[in-house]
Amino acid sequence: MSAPGSGPDAEARFRMLGRDFALYGVMDGVSRVTGLLLLPFFTRVFSVDEYGALDVIAVLTVLLATLARLALPSALQRYFIESRDGGRLDRLYSSLLACVACTALLVVAPVWPFAEALADLLLKTEGSATYVRLGLVTAALTALSTVPQTLLRMQRRITRFNLLNVGQAVAYAGLAVFFVLELEMGLVGVFAALAVAEAGRLLLGLFWTRSLLTFDVSPSLLRRSLRYSLPLLPGALVTHVNRTADRFLLLVFLGLGGVSIFAASARIALAIQLLATIFRQAWSPHAMRLIDTPGEERNTFYRRTLGYFAGTLAVLGLALTAVAPEILAVLVPPEYARGYRVIPWLIGAAVLHASADITNLGILISKRTATNSIAAWTGATINVLLALALIPRFGIAGAAIGIFLGEFVYTAALCTFTQRQSDLRFHNGALIGVVVCYVLAATALLNLTATVEQPLMSLAARALVVGVAAAVIVPLSLDRPARAR
């Protein structure tokens, strides 16, 4: 007899998940590559400090957008199937959209008068108040556009979802180059291009979901959604802080130059982050369809998915780390070359962070979402404390290691809460083995890059390390019977 979660139904789910992953991947890959192609342009057109300013404002924009949406897209995911089957999806969608619009206004309006002071505090460069104001506009637009994007994803309208993101990326890249080169707008042109592209994504998303737009908003549905989402908001905010606090600490210790080199190297890690993001986009609808289904069938599907996800991205992350110095040499000027030291830790952090869509499923099953925030705050505290200790000694590498360890603590806490609050079990020992192997292999790759001067010999040695690591990681990531409670 086949084990639960390994029969025809489970294999059909994995095939469907794989198809969705491929569909998201092709189009999202285009949008991400478009953004990556801007890296050589930006690092050559702008000074190191200017590129650092661009990254700082981008971080601030994402933080404000996260606050403005109140984690309501998560509530839309959670109650999508129930509302659709009950004929209330239009009221749920419109209510959440209206709430995010009001919140975005409340978030942006009080900050607007202080743009000058905020710019002087963070950047200390001429005209930077304009960057901040354009960032505020972009934050509001981003918060709003997330709602129709979430709806399209839950409806599995994958082509339309991807076209939104590809269109935004292409429009941003084209407008940024035009504004900077033709209109000579400098960094203002980059921020203006981002705001225009985000506005286009929002309008198109609203057009494609217009059949569910209604003025008949429901206070009861909104209250229910907020009861679910608000306990998630502190976790969402602190998770963002956990991923970006390094920028501000680097700004304090190393200035905009340190932020710039760190940010440029982080763009290289986007190749693996892209795969993690695509997985999350494909995974959520499948996970939510099973979340209220009792039994080992659901739990085994979740457990197997986590193992495959962790093992695959760990190996791919090490492969990218092995060739990262050569990629940096091609894409960016020589002053950015030392940034290769942060890449494996940023890749590992991205994989750990994306795994939260699986490791927190027990929390969602129990609906005790406040524990998500506890896990996030714990990870963020570890990250900040380590960054404060490591940046003065190791520079940008210290910041990256702090992020990685913070995400590891966050993931471990989510696994612990999930297994306490539900009957979902993971292969904890095997997952820890994957992480340990990844850390050892990444450390070896960085040491080989720094010490072996002959290029071909260095590449061969790095390839050998990746091969040995893959031989250990792949068996660890395969499914095996979980321990009973």
C-alpha angles and dihedrals in degrees: 000000000000119000119255111274094023101081132097094285092054093047090050089053091051091049091051091047089050092051091050090047090053093047093049090042100056095052098034089049089059092052094047094046088051089057092046091053088062090063096079089044096049096042091053100039096044130048121249090259093048092052088050090053090052090055095046092054091046090055091049091049094054091047093054092045090052090052094046096055093053091213087285093139086066089056090050089054093047097049099030098102094041092049093044093051091045094050093244101106094108092054093045093049095046093045093052092045092051091048093051091048092054093045092049089055091049091050098046101039098063093047096048097078091051096052092110094051092045091050092050090050096049108027112013091201130128116268093009092130087073089055090054094049093049088048090054091053091048091049092056093047092047093051091052096044091055091070098060089040090056091048093052091048093051090048086052091235087151098165093054092044091052094045089057091056097039091048091050093048095046093045091049094049094046095045093045093054091044095048093046100042104028103030094030092222095148117201090346087066091056093052092043090052091052093051093049093047092049091050089053092051091051095049093048091047091052091048092053093048096040093116089070097045113109139157088224095097118176120226090193094054090045093051091049091049092048091050087057099039105038094066085054094051098077088050092048092049096046091045088058090047089049090056097042108028086094090068093060094041090050088049089056097044104031106015128228091315092065091047090051096052091045092049094049091053090046088061089062090055087057090087090072093033086057091058090047091050093048089051091052091050092050095039104053099069092048093046093049093050090059101035096096093041112105125219145055092288091074095041094049091050090053092045095049092047092054092051094049092045095050096044097045097047093043091057093043090047091055091048091054091046089054093060098030096105091056092047091051091049090058100041106040139034119269094261088071095051098099090063091087088089093073098048103087092047093049090048091050091048091051092052092048091048094050090050087068088084086070104028093055095051093101088056090053091046090055092039089223090132096162089080088065088066092048089056092047094049091049092052093045093051091052090048095051094045092049092046091053089051100039106037095067089052105034103020117208092356089060090055092051093049089051091053092049095050092044091054091047091055090046092052093046091051092050091051090050094050092044092053093046096048100041144021091256113121131189131198092255097175093051092046091051088049090055091051094047092048090049092051093048093047093046091051090050091050092052092048092049091050091051099043110031107075100181104090100213094044090048092051092047092051091048091050090052091052091051091049094051092046092050090052089058100038100048096061090045091055096053119102123262133167111291121233116259120249 
